[in-house]
Amino acid sequence: MTEGEAGSYDVLVVGAGPAGSMSARELARRGARVLLVDRAEFPRPKVCGCCLNPRALATLDRAGLGRLATRLGAVELTAMELATEGRRASIARPLGVALSRDALDSALIDAAREAGAEFLPGTTAALREGPPDRPGLRLQRGDRAWDVSGRFVVSATGLSDGLFPVADRATPAPGAKLGAGAIAAFAPAGYEPGRIFMACGEGGYVGLVVLEDGRLDLAAALDPEAVRQAGGIGRLARSILEASALPAVHGVEALPWKGTPLLTRRPARLDGRGAFRVGDSAGYVEPFTGEGMAWALAGGEALGAILADALAGAEPRPERRWALAYRSRIARRQLTCRAVAKVLRTPWMTRSLVRVLEVRPSLARPFLAIMHKAT
Ligand SMILES: Cc1cc2nc3c(=O)[nH]c(=O)nc-3n(C[C@H](O)[C@H](O)[C@H](O)COP(=O)(O)OP(=O)(O)OC[C@H]3O[C@@H](n4cnc5c(N)ncnc54)[C@H](O)[C@@H]3O)c2cc1C
């Protein structure tokens, strides 16, 4: 199909982050005609801590993409430095890898294309009213618009959840933080590759990690009111870093910080109007535990398989199977992450935790083992 023409597919996938590319690849691999669209041009940066945990790596491996991270030069992560109010605890443990989102997301799109999916970058999609058995999208690229239809639509649009009318979207939970990220051109002294640095303080937390090309990725979850009082995201990030025991990042407040919609959100319905939500579009928890990409990849893989079965006539109720798969593979784990986020949102609990881990870092191991268990 060329731009500007109407087209018909088995599945239309909107959003080419990990959830969308993984769904598209899984479907195409199983013989479906898939169109994957994203409003961004790639490679594109994305607000993210850029840490793929062992669970995410296990999903890539299972999908036959086990060598992807290594091929892209991902940095193996062997320790976490947790810092607050001048104190710092160091926890040694395999934590996965650090990999920039520009590299990862482009490689996953390539994998989907190699499997047979068609990809349109720079193209914004909107859900179009139509018969429930033939949902459609209106696509727009520049000033050109055209319609496409499919048996199913996959909404992998991330936190914006933008395909659906406002009333049907996932809603932020009370006290939700906003996400923010920036990339510094190089890592200052004290930020060694292979370690996740996490500064927790009044108003939120900032995570830092050295990427495969030596740049320093900064990702934060911040209280919107604290951002307002500090006079901006960069200023609040600087004050959290200064109050922690981590090395200074010169000019941190002047980096080109980018914000996200509010993070911890009540899950939306997983399907509606012929569309299935996956990844952040289906609901999201704060990013401290570095699970978002693991959920997006696992969700994409599972939803792709379910819809492929439905297309082959082997799954009469894909909505129900997706709801069950989501509950068992993702929603249950989000409960653990919510509990961790709650601790980190409470300054006295974080202080106590860092004090204990300063003396006995091994106490973090059972917890990290549960968080990062690969299955
Ligand atoms: C501060 C922060 C730190 C994080 N740190 C980590 C971490 O270290 N490890 C981890 O695993 N996770 C982390 N996460 C979470 C992770 O970034 C997300 O969970 C993950 O990106 C979700 O993938 P996705 O495919 O669902 O959505 P996304 O990656 O957000 O992709 C959605 C895509 O949809 C496109 N899109 C949206 N609307 C439309 C439309 N209407 N038409 C066309 N295209 C559209 C967008 O352009 C985008 O490319 C972090 C998140 C934040 C905010």
The ligand as an SDF file (V2000), in Angstrom:
LIG
                    3D

 53 58  0  0  0  0  0  0  0  0999 V2000
   10.8830    8.0560   34.1710 C   0  0  0  0  0  0  0  0  0  0  0  0
   10.7000    6.6650   33.6150 C   0  0  0  0  0  0  0  0  0  0  0  0
   11.6900    5.7150   33.7830 C   0  0  0  0  0  0  0  0  0  0  0  0
   11.5170    4.4190   33.2850 C   0  0  0  0  0  0  0  0  0  0  0  0
   12.5050    3.5010   33.4450 N   0  0  0  0  0  0  0  0  0  0  0  0
   12.3340    2.2410   32.9750 C   0  0  0  0  0  0  0  0  0  0  0  0
   13.3800    1.2750   33.0680 C   0  0  0  0  0  0  0  0  0  0  0  0
   14.5060    1.5690   33.4830 O   0  0  0  0  0  0  0  0  0  0  0  0
   13.1270    0.0150   32.6340 N   0  0  0  0  0  0  0  0  0  0  0  0
   11.8980   -0.3480   32.1180 C   0  0  0  0  0  0  0  0  0  0  0  0
   11.7130   -1.5130   31.7710 O   0  0  0  0  0  0  0  0  0  0  0  0
   10.9120    0.5670   31.9810 N   0  0  0  0  0  0  0  0  0  0  0  0
   11.1040    1.8380   32.3800 C   0  0  0  0  0  0  0  0  0  0  0  0
   10.1110    2.7610   32.2090 N   0  0  0  0  0  0  0  0  0  0  0  0
    8.8600    2.3420   31.5740 C   0  0  0  0  0  0  0  0  0  0  0  0
    8.9880    2.1890   30.0600 C   0  0  0  0  0  0  0  0  0  0  0  0
    9.5320    3.3500   29.4940 O   0  0  0  0  0  0  0  0  0  0  0  0
    7.6060    1.9130   29.4790 C   0  0  0  0  0  0  0  0  0  0  0  0
    6.9270    0.9770   30.2750 O   0  0  0  0  0  0  0  0  0  0  0  0
    7.6840    1.3760   28.0520 C   0  0  0  0  0  0  0  0  0  0  0  0
    8.2550    2.3160   27.1750 O   0  0  0  0  0  0  0  0  0  0  0  0
    6.2880    1.0100   27.5570 C   0  0  0  0  0  0  0  0  0  0  0  0
    6.3490    0.6240   26.2150 O   0  0  0  0  0  0  0  0  0  0  0  0
    5.0990    0.8040   25.2690 P   0  0  0  0  0  0  0  0  0  0  0  0
    5.4770    0.1220   24.0110 O   0  0  0  0  0  0  0  0  0  0  0  0
    3.8530    0.4130   25.9740 O   0  0  0  0  0  0  0  0  0  0  0  0
    4.9600    2.3940   25.0340 O   0  0  0  0  0  0  0  0  0  0  0  0
    6.0030    3.4570   24.4890 P   0  0  0  0  0  0  0  0  0  0  0  0
    7.3700    2.9630   24.5700 O   0  0  0  0  0  0  0  0  0  0  0  0
    5.6550    4.7290   25.1900 O   0  0  0  0  0  0  0  0  0  0  0  0
    5.6290    3.6140   22.9430 O   0  0  0  0  0  0  0  0  0  0  0  0
    4.4110    4.1860   22.5510 C   0  0  0  0  0  0  0  0  0  0  0  0
    4.5540    4.6810   21.1070 C   0  0  0  0  0  0  0  0  0  0  0  0
    3.2590    5.0290   20.6280 O   0  0  0  0  0  0  0  0  0  0  0  0
    3.3800    6.1340   19.7650 C   0  0  0  0  0  0  0  0  0  0  0  0
    2.0510    6.7500   19.6810 N   0  0  0  0  0  0  0  0  0  0  0  0
    1.2910    7.2440   20.6890 C   0  0  0  0  0  0  0  0  0  0  0  0
    0.1130    7.6750   20.2340 N   0  0  0  0  0  0  0  0  0  0  0  0
    0.1180    7.4640   18.9040 C   0  0  0  0  0  0  0  0  0  0  0  0
   -0.8450    7.7060   17.8720 C   0  0  0  0  0  0  0  0  0  0  0  0
   -2.0540    8.2130   18.1330 N   0  0  0  0  0  0  0  0  0  0  0  0
   -0.5080    7.3880   16.6000 N   0  0  0  0  0  0  0  0  0  0  0  0
    0.7060    6.8540   16.3070 C   0  0  0  0  0  0  0  0  0  0  0  0
    1.6560    6.5960   17.2570 N   0  0  0  0  0  0  0  0  0  0  0  0
    1.3500    6.8900   18.5350 C   0  0  0  0  0  0  0  0  0  0  0  0
    4.4480    6.9940   20.4280 C   0  0  0  0  0  0  0  0  0  0  0  0
    5.0690    7.8590   19.5050 O   0  0  0  0  0  0  0  0  0  0  0  0
    5.4040    5.9300   20.9830 C   0  0  0  0  0  0  0  0  0  0  0  0
    6.4910    5.6650   20.1040 O   0  0  0  0  0  0  0  0  0  0  0  0
   10.3040    4.0700   32.6260 C   0  0  0  0  0  0  0  0  0  0  0  0
    9.3220    5.0420   32.4240 C   0  0  0  0  0  0  0  0  0  0  0  0
    9.5140    6.3290   32.8860 C   0  0  0  0  0  0  0  0  0  0  0  0
    8.4530    7.3580   32.6250 C   0  0  0  0  0  0  0  0  0  0  0  0
  1  2  1  0
  2  3  1  0
  2 52  2  0
  3  4  2  0
  4  5  1  0
  4 50  1  0
  5  6  2  0
  6  7  1  0
  6 13  1  0
  7  8  2  0
  7  9  1  0
  9 10  1  0
 10 11  2  0
 10 12  1  0
 12 13  2  0
 13 14  1  0
 14 15  1  0
 14 50  1  0
 15 16  1  0
 16 17  1  0
 16 18  1  0
 18 19  1  0
 18 20  1  0
 20 21  1  0
 20 22  1  0
 22 23  1  0
 23 24  1  0
 24 25  2  0
 24 26  1  0
 24 27  1  0
 27 28  1  0
 28 29  2  0
 28 30  1  0
 28 31  1  0
 31 32  1  0
 32 33  1  0
 33 34  1  0
 33 48  1  0
 34 35  1  0
 35 36  1  0
 35 46  1  0
 36 37  1  0
 36 45  1  0
 37 38  2  0
 38 39  1  0
 39 40  1  0
 39 45  2  0
 40 41  1  0
 40 42  2  0
 42 43  1  0
 43 44  2  0
 44 45  1  0
 46 47  1  0
 46 48  1  0
 48 49  1  0
 50 51  2  0
 51 52  1  0
 52 53  1  0
M  END
$$$$
